[in-house]
Amino acid sequence: MNAVPDWVQRLADQHLAEVKHDEACAGTLRYITPQARLRGISAVRRGECLSLSRPLQAGASVRADEARPTFMMETFAQSALADHTTGSDRVEIDCHGLANTHLDGLTHVGLDGRWHSGQPSAAPSPDGSGDMLIGAATGISTRGVCLDITALRGSAWVDSPVEADELDAAVAAADIDLQPGDAVLIYMGRDAFEASGRTYGPIGDHPDGRPGLGHSGARWLAEHKISILCWDFLDAHVPGRSPLPAHTVAWATGLVLIDNCHLGPAVRALAAAGSHAGLVTIGPLSIYGATGSAVNPVLLY
């Protein structure tokens, strides 16, 4: 039986029919044109900026079956000269999971034995060969549009899947003409959820359902040719439905995902500025063969 849901395979076929192989390897970043970047610059009103990243914190992995740390740092101080001390660090960062803010590469999700664009999903080469991590060669800059789902629902956080109708309503509330190549910042209230003492964990920890982006919401991203999804909660889980809808869309279309963003401050800052958009800039590390990178997305508004 085909392991890929029919609706996902249709997206993948349409994507590959529209683009050349080299463009397919760029995923949805191919939608980011100079005009898209200028659209982001035009959205800047105050010249203020803030980070969309969660702070890196040492601790055990929140993956279902791994105990390795999400982040470790060793610091060193060396007196190389009589009057000078040099400090240095060695860091280890988990570039996936549910703790650290990170970019998913196009060899992060495989389905039916294939990566995005149809390449066989063999294990990434340990010698670091292969393509450079998506977006690393040039960096990523485009307009970021904030969609505040908590404001629509009148709740501190979402407790059920966010679907296409709510995304349409959020775009209408922002009074923005969404364009191909835009990034969307979908705020679902994870910061408030965790501040209340609740824990956001793997799907196995939420067998009765997990909040996040639902199936029609994931398809909505493909239909609107969104380049980048910055989100706090990740894929919703609905028992009996195929898992990880947005990550599955990423496999089909090359959608660039920035997982585990810290979006509450951006929502409040944009509201204070009377705006819903700004320029988002992301700089993945220049690593060949990587499946992802820890990143610090910055919003200039």
PASEBA-1860 file (N, C-alpha, C; in nm, 3 decimals):
! residues 301
1> MNAVPDWV> 0.085/-0.120/0.000/0.000/0.000/0.000/0.089/0.125/0.000 ~ 0.051/0.226/-0.074/0.127/0.350/-0.079/0.124/0.418/0.057 ~ 0.243/0.449/0.109/0.252/0.510/0.241/0.218/0.658/0.239 ~ 0.204/0.717/0.121/0.179/0.860/0.108/0.030/0.883/0.086 ~ -0.037/0.962/0.171/-0.179/0.992/0.147/-0.200/1.052/0.008 ~ -0.315/1.024/-0.051/-0.342/1.069/-0.188/-0.328/1.219/-0.203 ~ -0.381/1.296/-0.106/-0.377/1.441/-0.119/-0.234/1.493/-0.113 ~ -0.149/1.424/-0.039/-0.008/1.464/-0.031/0.064/1.431/-0.162
9> QRLADQHL> 0.036/1.313/-0.217/0.100/1.275/-0.343/0.059/1.370/-0.456 ~ -0.066/1.416/-0.454/-0.109/1.512/-0.556/-0.030/1.642/-0.545 ~ -0.006/1.688/-0.421/0.074/1.808/-0.401/0.216/1.788/-0.453 ~ 0.274/1.671/-0.422/0.410/1.644/-0.466/0.419/1.638/-0.618 ~ 0.323/1.572/-0.682/0.324/1.562/-0.827/0.309/1.700/-0.892 ~ 0.220/1.780/-0.838/0.200/1.915/-0.891/0.328/1.998/-0.874 ~ 0.390/1.986/-0.758/0.513/2.061/-0.732/0.623/2.024/-0.832 ~ 0.644/1.894/-0.852/0.751/1.852/-0.942/0.720/1.883/-1.088
17> AEVKHDEA> 0.590/1.891/-1.121/0.552/1.927/-1.258/0.577/2.074/-1.286 ~ 0.579/2.156/-1.182/0.591/2.300/-1.200/0.734/2.350/-1.205 ~ 0.827/2.272/-1.152/0.961/2.325/-1.133/1.066/2.233/-1.194 ~ 1.181/2.292/-1.222/1.297/2.215/-1.262/1.362/2.154/-1.138 ~ 1.453/2.057/-1.158/1.512/1.988/-1.043/1.587/2.084/-0.952 ~ 1.664/2.177/-1.011/1.741/2.268/-0.927/1.649/2.359/-0.847 ~ 1.535/2.395/-0.905/1.438/2.475/-0.831/1.369/2.393/-0.723 ~ 1.344/2.265/-0.753/1.282/2.178/-0.653/1.370/2.167/-0.531
25> CAGTLRYI> 1.501/2.167/-0.551/1.593/2.159/-0.437/1.590/2.285/-0.352 ~ 1.537/2.394/-0.406/1.521/2.516/-0.328/1.390/2.517/-0.250 ~ 1.306/2.417/-0.274/1.178/2.412/-0.203/1.098/2.538/-0.225 ~ 1.025/2.579/-0.123/0.939/2.697/-0.135/1.017/2.827/-0.129 ~ 1.147/2.821/-0.105/1.226/2.944/-0.113/1.229/2.999/-0.255 ~ 1.193/2.916/-0.352/1.190/2.964/-0.491/1.084/3.072/-0.510 ~ 0.988/3.081/-0.420/0.885/3.185/-0.431/0.936/3.322/-0.383 ~ 1.050/3.323/-0.314/1.099/3.450/-0.260/1.178/3.522/-0.368
33> TPQARLRG> 1.117/3.621/-0.426/1.177/3.703/-0.530/1.229/3.833/-0.469 ~ 1.307/3.912/-0.546/1.343/4.045/-0.496/1.220/4.127/-0.456 ~ 1.111/4.110/-0.531/0.990/4.184/-0.496/0.934/4.140/-0.361 ~ 0.946/4.010/-0.331/0.899/3.962/-0.201/0.983/4.021/-0.088 ~ 1.113/4.032/-0.110/1.200/4.091/-0.007/1.168/4.239/0.010 ~ 1.147/4.309/-0.102/1.112/4.451/-0.093/0.977/4.471/-0.024 ~ 0.886/4.375/-0.044/0.758/4.380/0.027/0.780/4.373/0.177 ~ 0.876/4.291/0.219/0.908/4.283/0.360/0.969/4.412/0.412
41> ISAVRRGE> 1.058/4.470/0.334/1.119/4.597/0.376/1.013/4.706/0.387 ~ 0.918/4.707/0.294/0.812/4.809/0.296/0.721/4.795/0.418 ~ 0.717/4.675/0.476/0.631/4.652/0.593/0.693/4.706/0.722 ~ 0.820/4.745/0.717/0.888/4.795/0.837/0.844/4.938/0.864 ~ 0.796/4.963/0.984/0.746/5.097/1.019/0.831/5.166/1.125 ~ 0.874/5.091/1.227/0.941/5.152/1.341/1.091/5.132/1.342 ~ 1.142/5.041/1.265/1.284/5.011/1.268/1.328/4.936/1.392 ~ 1.233/4.873/1.460/1.263/4.791/1.578/1.278/4.646/1.536
49> CLSLSRPL> 1.352/4.567/1.614/1.366/4.426/1.582/1.363/4.342/1.709 ~ 1.324/4.218/1.692/1.324/4.124/1.804/1.343/3.982/1.751 ~ 1.384/3.896/1.841/1.409/3.757/1.807/1.282/3.675/1.817 ~ 1.269/3.576/1.729/1.157/3.482/1.734/1.202/3.346/1.789 ~ 1.318/3.344/1.854/1.376/3.218/1.899/1.352/3.194/2.047 ~ 1.330/3.067/2.081/1.331/3.027/2.220/1.475/3.023/2.269 ~ 1.500/3.064/2.394/1.638/3.055/2.446/1.684/2.910/2.453 ~ 1.809/2.888/2.418/1.866/2.754/2.432/1.886/2.725/2.580
57> QAGASVRA> 1.837/2.611/2.623/1.848/2.572/2.763/1.890/2.426/2.773 ~ 1.984/2.399/2.863/2.028/2.261/2.883/1.913/2.180/2.941 ~ 1.905/2.056/2.899/1.800/1.968/2.950/1.786/1.846/2.863 ~ 1.710/1.752/2.912/1.690/1.628/2.838/1.605/1.653/2.715 ~ 1.624/1.572/2.613/1.545/1.581/2.492/1.399/1.557/2.522 ~ 1.312/1.627/2.449/1.169/1.603/2.463/1.118/1.512/2.353 ~ 1.208/1.448/2.281/1.163/1.347/2.185/1.113/1.225/2.259 ~ 1.031/1.148/2.191/0.964/1.037/2.258/1.060/0.929/2.305
65> DEARPTFM> 1.167/0.903/2.230/1.249/0.786/2.261/1.396/0.818/2.275 ~ 1.430/0.943/2.304/1.570/0.980/2.315/1.596/1.056/2.444 ~ 1.710/1.029/2.503/1.747/1.094/2.628/1.864/1.190/2.612 ~ 1.911/1.210/2.489/2.025/1.299/2.470/1.982/1.442/2.497 ~ 2.077/1.528/2.536/2.040/1.665/2.572/2.001/1.748/2.450 ~ 1.915/1.846/2.474/1.880/1.938/2.367/1.989/2.040/2.342 ~ 2.070/2.068/2.446/2.172/2.171/2.435/2.277/2.149/2.543 ~ 2.403/2.157/2.504/2.513/2.152/2.599/2.617/2.255/2.558
73> METFAQSA> 2.680/2.318/2.657/2.786/2.414/2.628/2.899/2.397/2.729 ~ 3.021/2.391/2.678/3.140/2.394/2.761/3.210/2.527/2.735 ~ 3.251/2.594/2.840/3.324/2.720/2.824/3.467/2.704/2.876 ~ 3.558/2.777/2.813/3.699/2.766/2.846/3.756/2.907/2.859 ~ 3.851/2.922/2.948/3.926/3.047/2.961/4.074/3.014/2.960 ~ 4.148/3.084/2.876/4.290/3.056/2.861/4.368/3.188/2.865 ~ 4.472/3.190/2.943/4.559/3.307/2.950/4.674/3.288/2.854 ~ 4.653/3.333/2.732/4.755/3.314/2.629/4.868/3.415/2.643
81> LADHTTGS> 4.837/3.536/2.687/4.936/3.641/2.708/4.925/3.688/2.852 ~ 5.023/3.758/2.896/5.029/3.796/3.037/4.907/3.873/3.083 ~ 4.859/3.965/2.999/4.749/4.052/3.041/4.618/4.022/2.971 ~ 4.609/3.911/2.897/4.490/3.883/2.819/4.439/3.742/2.849 ~ 4.309/3.732/2.865/4.244/3.602/2.880/4.147/3.583/2.765 ~ 4.150/3.467/2.704/4.061/3.436/2.591/3.956/3.336/2.635 ~ 3.829/3.370/2.614/3.720/3.278/2.642/3.673/3.211/2.514 ~ 3.638/3.084/2.524/3.585/3.014/2.408/3.481/2.914/2.454
89> DRVEIDCH> 3.403/2.865/2.357/3.293/2.774/2.388/3.295/2.656/2.293 ~ 3.239/2.546/2.339/3.206/2.432/2.254/3.061/2.399/2.281 ~ 2.978/2.394/2.175/2.836/2.373/2.195/2.788/2.249/2.119 ~ 2.687/2.186/2.174/2.617/2.076/2.108/2.469/2.109/2.111 ~ 2.404/2.110/1.994/2.265/2.153/1.983/2.185/2.048/1.908 ~ 2.072/2.008/1.962/1.978/1.923/1.889/1.904/2.011/1.790 ~ 1.920/1.982/1.661/1.860/2.066/1.557/1.719/2.022/1.518 ~ 1.657/1.934/1.595/1.519/1.897/1.572/1.450/1.880/1.708
97> GLANTHLD> 1.336/1.816/1.711/1.265/1.800/1.838/1.174/1.917/1.868 ~ 1.132/1.926/1.995/1.030/2.022/2.035/1.081/2.131/2.129 ~ 1.212/2.142/2.145/1.266/2.240/2.238/1.331/2.358/2.166 ~ 1.426/2.331/2.079/1.505/2.438/2.018/1.441/2.492/1.891 ~ 1.454/2.621/1.871/1.407/2.683/1.747/1.503/2.642/1.635 ~ 1.448/2.584/1.528/1.534/2.530/1.423/1.464/2.530/1.288 ~ 1.546/2.525/1.183/1.499/2.510/1.046/1.508/2.365/1.006 ~ 1.402/2.313/0.945/1.403/2.177/0.892/1.457/2.177/0.750
105> GLTHVGLD> 1.561/2.098/0.726/1.611/2.080/0.591/1.521/1.988/0.511 ~ 1.548/1.975/0.383/1.463/1.894/0.296/1.494/1.745/0.306 ~ 1.593/1.709/0.388/1.617/1.568/0.417/1.584/1.538/0.563 ~ 1.486/1.610/0.613/1.440/1.583/0.750/1.322/1.487/0.752 ~ 1.231/1.499/0.656/1.111/1.415/0.650/1.113/1.334/0.522 ~ 1.105/1.203/0.534/1.095/1.115/0.419/0.967/1.035/0.423 ~ 0.911/1.009/0.307/0.790/0.926/0.297/0.809/0.826/0.184 ~ 0.762/0.705/0.207/0.763/0.602/0.103/0.904/0.583/0.045
113> GRWHSGQP> 1.005/0.592/0.132/1.142/0.571/0.088/1.204/0.684/0.010 ~ 1.142/0.803/0.014/1.191/0.916/-0.064/1.197/1.042/0.021 ~ 1.301/1.123/-0.006/1.304/1.258/0.046/1.222/1.348/-0.047 ~ 1.214/1.475/-0.012/1.156/1.574/-0.102/1.226/1.567/-0.237 ~ 1.151/1.584/-0.344/1.196/1.583/-0.484/1.231/1.444/-0.534 ~ 1.200/1.339/-0.454/1.211/1.204/-0.505/1.342/1.134/-0.482 ~ 1.437/1.199/-0.416/1.564/1.133/-0.390/1.546/1.022/-0.285 ~ 1.615/0.908/-0.302/1.599/0.798/-0.204/1.636/0.844/-0.064
121> SAAPSPDG> 1.558/0.804/0.033/1.579/0.850/0.171/1.681/0.763/0.243 ~ 1.801/0.758/0.188/1.912/0.693/0.259/1.958/0.784/0.371 ~ 2.030/0.725/0.467/2.080/0.805/0.578/2.174/0.913/0.525 ~ 2.168/1.036/0.581/2.261/1.140/0.538/2.405/1.095/0.556 ~ 2.490/1.137/0.465/2.628/1.092/0.467/2.702/1.148/0.589 ~ 2.774/1.064/0.663/2.845/1.113/0.781/2.963/1.204/0.748 ~ 3.008/1.205/0.623/3.121/1.291/0.588/3.078/1.432/0.550 ~ 2.946/1.460/0.563/2.898/1.596/0.537/2.882/1.629/0.391
129> SGDMLIGA> 2.891/1.531/0.303/2.870/1.560/0.162/2.722/1.578/0.134 ~ 2.690/1.614/0.011/2.551/1.641/-0.023/2.528/1.789/-0.039 ~ 2.403/1.828/-0.060/2.370/1.968/-0.084/2.389/2.051/0.042 ~ 2.415/2.179/0.021/2.419/2.270/0.135/2.280/2.286/0.192 ~ 2.272/2.304/0.321/2.144/2.321/0.388/2.063/2.432/0.322 ~ 1.935/2.407/0.302/1.849/2.501/0.231/1.855/2.639/0.296 ~ 1.873/2.742/0.213/1.876/2.880/0.259/2.010/2.929/0.309 ~ 2.107/2.836/0.326/2.233/2.878/0.387/2.320/2.959/0.292
137> ATGISTRG> 2.312/2.933/0.163/2.401/2.999/0.068/2.377/3.150/0.061 ~ 2.252/3.192/0.080/2.219/3.334/0.065/2.156/3.394/0.190 ~ 2.118/3.311/0.286/2.032/3.360/0.394/1.890/3.374/0.342 ~ 1.798/3.397/0.432/1.656/3.404/0.395/1.598/3.534/0.449 ~ 1.537/3.613/0.361/1.468/3.736/0.401/1.341/3.748/0.318 ~ 1.230/3.775/0.384/1.104/3.798/0.314/1.006/3.863/0.411 ~ 0.889/3.899/0.358/0.788/3.956/0.446/0.731/3.846/0.536 ~ 0.719/3.878/0.664/0.654/3.789/0.759/0.521/3.846/0.802
145> VCLDITAL> 0.415/3.766/0.788/0.279/3.809/0.823/0.236/3.732/0.947 ~ 0.198/3.804/1.050/0.159/3.743/1.177/0.010/3.712/1.177 ~ -0.024/3.586/1.203/-0.162/3.542/1.212/-0.188/3.496/1.355 ~ -0.261/3.576/1.429/-0.285/3.551/1.572/-0.414/3.472/1.588 ~ -0.401/3.341/1.602/-0.519/3.256/1.615/-0.580/3.268/1.753 ~ -0.499/3.297/1.854/-0.554/3.311/1.990/-0.650/3.429/1.997 ~ -0.618/3.537/1.924/-0.708/3.653/1.925/-0.841/3.618/1.860 ~ -0.836/3.538/1.752/-0.960/3.497/1.687/-1.047/3.413/1.779
153> RGSAWVDS> -0.982/3.325/1.853/-1.058/3.235/1.942/-1.092/3.299/2.076 ~ -1.024/3.409/2.109/-1.046/3.470/2.239/-0.998/3.383/2.352 ~ -0.885/3.314/2.329/-0.830/3.224/2.431/-0.680/3.244/2.437 ~ -0.620/3.200/2.549/-0.476/3.217/2.566/-0.397/3.124/2.475 ~ -0.452/3.008/2.445/-0.387/2.914/2.354/-0.494/2.830/2.287 ~ -0.457/2.768/2.176/-0.552/2.684/2.104/-0.554/2.546/2.169 ~ -0.670/2.482/2.168/-0.680/2.348/2.226/-0.734/2.247/2.126 ~ -0.739/2.287/2.000/-0.786/2.199/1.892/-0.717/2.243/1.764
161> PVEADELD> -0.721/2.161/1.658/-0.648/2.195/1.536/-0.688/2.328/1.475 ~ -0.590/2.399/1.424/-0.611/2.523/1.350/-0.625/2.487/1.203 ~ -0.739/2.523/1.145/-0.769/2.482/1.008/-0.774/2.602/0.914 ~ -0.799/2.573/0.787/-0.789/2.674/0.681/-0.883/2.792/0.702 ~ -1.004/2.766/0.751/-1.099/2.876/0.767/-1.049/2.979/0.867 ~ -0.981/2.932/0.971/-0.928/3.026/1.069/-0.808/3.103/1.012 ~ -0.728/3.039/0.931/-0.617/3.111/0.868/-0.670/3.219/0.774 ~ -0.776/3.188/0.699/-0.839/3.289/0.614/-0.891/3.405/0.699
169> AAVAAADI> -0.953/3.372/0.811/-1.008/3.477/0.898/-0.897/3.563/0.957 ~ -0.783/3.501/0.990/-0.672/3.577/1.046/-0.611/3.670/0.941 ~ -0.602/3.625/0.817/-0.552/3.711/0.709/-0.647/3.830/0.690 ~ -0.778/3.802/0.694/-0.876/3.910/0.679/-0.865/4.009/0.794 ~ -0.845/3.959/0.916/-0.831/4.047/1.032/-0.706/4.134/1.021 ~ -0.601/4.079/0.961/-0.479/4.156/0.942/-0.490/4.256/0.828 ~ -0.592/4.238/0.743/-0.615/4.326/0.628/-0.489/4.333/0.540 ~ -0.436/4.214/0.507/-0.314/4.202/0.428/-0.341/4.116/0.306
177> DLQPGDAV> -0.287/4.159/0.194/-0.294/4.080/0.072/-0.179/3.980/0.074 ~ -0.207/3.860/0.121/-0.103/3.757/0.130/-0.052/3.722/-0.009 ~ 0.080/3.706/-0.022/0.141/3.684/-0.153/0.233/3.561/-0.150 ~ 0.250/3.493/-0.264/0.351/3.387/-0.271/0.488/3.442/-0.230 ~ 0.561/3.363/-0.153/0.691/3.407/-0.104/0.688/3.466/0.034 ~ 0.568/3.492/0.088/0.558/3.541/0.226/0.590/3.430/0.325 ~ 0.637/3.471/0.442/0.641/3.383/0.558/0.517/3.411/0.641 ~ 0.463/3.308/0.705/0.354/3.331/0.800/0.402/3.290/0.939
185> LIYMGRDA> 0.368/3.375/1.035/0.398/3.351/1.176/0.266/3.314/1.242 ~ 0.242/3.186/1.262/0.114/3.141/1.315/0.126/3.126/1.467 ~ 0.064/3.221/1.538/0.071/3.222/1.683/-0.047/3.145/1.741 ~ -0.014/3.038/1.815/-0.116/2.953/1.874/-0.110/2.949/2.026 ~ -0.022/3.031/2.085/-0.022/3.048/2.230/0.060/2.948/2.308 ~ 0.163/2.892/2.248/0.243/2.793/2.321/0.308/2.853/2.445 ~ 0.353/2.978/2.438/0.417/3.038/2.555/0.322/3.043/2.673 ~ 0.197/3.082/2.650/0.098/3.085/2.758/0.064/2.944/2.806
193> FEASGRTY> 0.057/2.850/2.713/0.030/2.710/2.746/0.136/2.656/2.841 ~ 0.262/2.680/2.810/0.369/2.629/2.894/0.382/2.708/3.024 ~ 0.352/2.837/3.019/0.357/2.918/3.141/0.252/2.874/3.243 ~ 0.147/2.810/3.194/0.042/2.761/3.285/0.081/2.630/3.353 ~ 0.198/2.578/3.320/0.244/2.454/3.380/0.223/2.331/3.295 ~ 0.163/2.348/3.178/0.140/2.235/3.089/0.266/2.206/3.008 ~ 0.276/2.083/2.961/0.392/2.039/2.884/0.349/2.002/2.743 ~ 0.419/2.058/2.645/0.394/2.025/2.505/0.495/1.919/2.465
201> GPIGDHPD> 0.445/1.800/2.434/0.535/1.690/2.406/0.503/1.619/2.277 ~ 0.573/1.507/2.253/0.550/1.428/2.132/0.407/1.377/2.124 ~ 0.366/1.337/2.005/0.230/1.289/1.985/0.198/1.175/2.079 ~ 0.297/1.089/2.107/0.273/0.978/2.198/0.234/1.020/2.338 ~ 0.270/1.143/2.376/0.231/1.196/2.507/0.092/1.256/2.506 ~ 0.032/1.268/2.387/-0.102/1.328/2.372/-0.190/1.235/2.289 ~ -0.214/1.112/2.336/-0.289/1.015/2.254/-0.431/1.058/2.221 ~ -0.488/1.145/2.302/-0.625/1.191/2.277/-0.631/1.314/2.188
209> GRPGLGHS> -0.516/1.365/2.148/-0.512/1.481/2.060/-0.411/1.584/2.108 ~ -0.351/1.654/2.014/-0.253/1.757/2.045/-0.285/1.881/1.964 ~ -0.281/2.001/2.026/-0.311/2.123/1.949/-0.201/2.153/1.849 ~ -0.237/2.232/1.749/-0.142/2.270/1.646/-0.211/2.292/1.514 ~ -0.136/2.286/1.406/-0.191/2.310/1.273/-0.251/2.181/1.218 ~ -0.376/2.190/1.170/-0.448/2.074/1.121/-0.426/2.049/0.972 ~ -0.498/1.949/0.920/-0.477/1.906/0.782/-0.515/2.013/0.680 ~ -0.632/2.074/0.694/-0.669/2.176/0.595/-0.581/2.300/0.611
217> GARWLAEH> -0.535/2.325/0.734/-0.442/2.436/0.755/-0.310/2.413/0.684 ~ -0.262/2.288/0.687/-0.138/2.255/0.618/-0.154/2.269/0.466 ~ -0.266/2.221/0.413/-0.291/2.234/0.269/-0.303/2.381/0.229 ~ -0.357/2.462/0.316/-0.372/2.606/0.292/-0.236/2.670/0.264 ~ -0.133/2.627/0.335/0.001/2.681/0.314/0.048/2.654/0.171 ~ 0.023/2.532/0.122/0.063/2.497/-0.014/-0.017/2.575/-0.117 ~ -0.147/2.587/-0.094/-0.234/2.657/-0.189/-0.195/2.804/-0.203 ~ -0.147/2.865/-0.095/-0.109/3.006/-0.098/0.039/3.027/-0.131
225> KISILCWD> 0.112/2.918/-0.158/0.254/2.925/-0.193/0.333/3.003/-0.089 ~ 0.306/2.970/0.038/0.381/3.027/0.149/0.522/2.970/0.145 ~ 0.622/3.054/0.167/0.760/3.008/0.162/0.808/2.953/0.295 ~ 0.768/3.016/0.404/0.822/2.980/0.535/0.709/2.978/0.636 ~ 0.705/2.876/0.718/0.612/2.868/0.830/0.690/2.881/0.959 ~ 0.667/2.989/1.032/0.721/3.006/1.167/0.605/2.980/1.263 ~ 0.618/2.878/1.347/0.507/2.837/1.434/0.557/2.798/1.571 ~ 0.466/2.808/1.670/0.505/2.773/1.806/0.460/2.630/1.840
233> FLDAHVPG> 0.328/2.604/1.841/0.282/2.465/1.836/0.314/2.412/1.696 ~ 0.332/2.282/1.686/0.362/2.222/1.557/0.238/2.152/1.503 ~ 0.252/2.034/1.445/0.140/1.963/1.384/0.038/1.920/1.489 ~ -0.088/1.946/1.461/-0.193/1.892/1.547/-0.200/1.741/1.531 ~ -0.245/1.675/1.636/-0.269/1.530/1.628/-0.417/1.504/1.652 ~ -0.478/1.434/1.557/-0.617/1.392/1.570/-0.618/1.240/1.558 ~ -0.659/1.168/1.662/-0.658/1.022/1.654/-0.732/0.971/1.531 ~ -0.670/0.879/1.461/-0.732/0.821/1.342/-0.699/0.890/1.212
241> RSPLPAHT> -0.635/1.007/1.220/-0.596/1.079/1.098/-0.446/1.065/1.076 ~ -0.401/1.084/0.951/-0.259/1.073/0.922/-0.182/1.176/1.004 ~ -0.064/1.139/1.052/0.010/1.228/1.141/0.086/1.336/1.068 ~ 0.127/1.438/1.142/0.222/1.541/1.096/0.183/1.605/0.963 ~ 0.064/1.668/0.954/0.019/1.720/0.824/0.112/1.826/0.765 ~ 0.161/1.921/0.845/0.246/2.026/0.788/0.383/1.972/0.750 ~ 0.438/1.882/0.830/0.565/1.821/0.793/0.549/1.736/0.667 ~ 0.431/1.678/0.649/0.405/1.601/0.527/0.397/1.694/0.406
249> VAWATGLV> 0.334/1.810/0.422/0.332/1.909/0.314/0.474/1.955/0.282 ~ 0.558/1.967/0.385/0.697/2.004/0.361/0.767/1.900/0.274 ~ 0.737/1.773/0.297/0.793/1.667/0.211/0.745/1.685/0.067 ~ 0.619/1.719/0.049/0.561/1.727/-0.086/0.608/1.850/-0.163 ~ 0.619/1.964/-0.097/0.642/2.090/-0.168/0.775/2.157/-0.135 ~ 0.846/2.107/-0.034/0.968/2.175/0.008/0.942/2.294/0.097 ~ 0.825/2.298/0.162/0.793/2.407/0.255/0.900/2.416/0.363 ~ 0.949/2.537/0.386/1.052/2.559/0.487/0.985/2.583/0.622
257> LIDNCHLG> 1.015/2.497/0.717/0.957/2.504/0.850/1.060/2.558/0.949 ~ 1.017/2.655/1.029/1.096/2.703/1.142/1.019/2.663/1.267 ~ 1.061/2.554/1.327/0.986/2.494/1.437/1.019/2.562/1.571 ~ 0.921/2.556/1.661/0.939/2.600/1.800/0.976/2.747/1.812 ~ 0.908/2.831/1.737/0.933/2.976/1.748/0.870/3.032/1.875 ~ 0.927/3.140/1.923/0.873/3.214/2.038/0.805/3.338/1.982 ~ 0.672/3.332/1.968/0.600/3.433/1.891/0.522/3.533/1.974 ~ 0.502/3.506/2.102/0.423/3.598/2.184/0.473/3.741/2.182
265> PAVRALAA> 0.603/3.766/2.205/0.653/3.904/2.201/0.631/3.971/2.066 ~ 0.642/3.897/1.956/0.620/3.955/1.824/0.474/3.996/1.807 ~ 0.383/3.913/1.853/0.241/3.945/1.844/0.211/4.075/1.919 ~ 0.265/4.086/2.039/0.238/4.205/2.119/0.306/4.329/2.061 ~ 0.428/4.313/2.010/0.499/4.428/1.953/0.430/4.478/1.826 ~ 0.387/4.386/1.741/0.319/4.428/1.619/0.185/4.495/1.652 ~ 0.114/4.442/1.751/-0.012/4.504/1.790/0.010/4.647/1.838 ~ 0.116/4.667/1.918/0.147/4.801/1.967/0.184/4.896/1.854
273> AGSHAGLV> 0.243/4.839/1.748/0.282/4.920/1.633/0.167/4.938/1.534 ~ 0.052/4.877/1.562/-0.060/4.886/1.469/-0.032/4.815/1.338 ~ 0.044/4.704/1.345/0.087/4.635/1.225/0.067/4.485/1.242 ~ 0.074/4.413/1.132/0.067/4.268/1.135/0.181/4.204/1.055 ~ 0.279/4.286/1.011/0.383/4.231/0.924/0.513/4.305/0.944 ~ 0.620/4.241/0.900/0.753/4.299/0.904/0.846/4.218/0.815 ~ 0.975/4.241/0.829/1.076/4.168/0.752/1.134/4.059/0.841 ~ 1.122/3.935/0.797/1.179/3.821/0.869/1.311/3.783/0.802
281> TIGPLSIY> 1.414/3.766/0.883/1.546/3.727/0.834/1.594/3.606/0.913 ~ 1.644/3.505/0.839/1.689/3.380/0.899/1.822/3.343/0.836 ~ 1.918/3.303/0.916/2.049/3.265/0.864/2.086/3.123/0.904 ~ 2.046/3.021/0.826/2.089/2.885/0.856/2.241/2.872/0.844 ~ 2.299/2.782/0.920/2.443/2.758/0.912/2.479/2.695/0.777 ~ 2.595/2.731/0.726/2.640/2.678/0.596/2.702/2.539/0.616 ~ 2.615/2.439/0.617/2.659/2.301/0.641/2.613/2.215/0.524 ~ 2.705/2.139/0.468/2.669/2.046/0.361/2.617/1.916/0.423
289> GATGSAVN> 2.505/1.870/0.369/2.451/1.742/0.412/2.371/1.745/0.539 ~ 2.349/1.861/0.599/2.275/1.868/0.726/2.125/1.850/0.703 ~ 2.056/1.796/0.803/1.910/1.781/0.797/1.838/1.897/0.863 ~ 1.912/1.988/0.924/1.849/2.102/0.989/1.954/2.189/1.055 ~ 1.909/2.302/1.107/2.000/2.394/1.173/1.924/2.471/1.280 ~ 1.988/2.484/1.397/1.936/2.580/1.494/1.947/2.720/1.434 ~ 1.843/2.801/1.451/1.842/2.935/1.393/1.784/3.034/1.493 ~ 1.813/3.160/1.468/1.757/3.270/1.547/1.686/3.363/1.451
297> PVLLY> 1.560/3.337/1.417/1.487/3.426/1.325/1.469/3.564/1.389 ~ 1.483/3.666/1.308/1.469/3.803/1.357/1.358/3.872/1.278 ~ 1.272/3.943/1.350/1.164/4.021/1.289/1.197/4.168/1.303 ~ 1.208/4.237/1.191/1.226/4.382/1.186/1.091/4.442/1.150 ~ 1.038/4.531/1.235/0.903/4.579/1.214/0.894/4.730/1.229
END
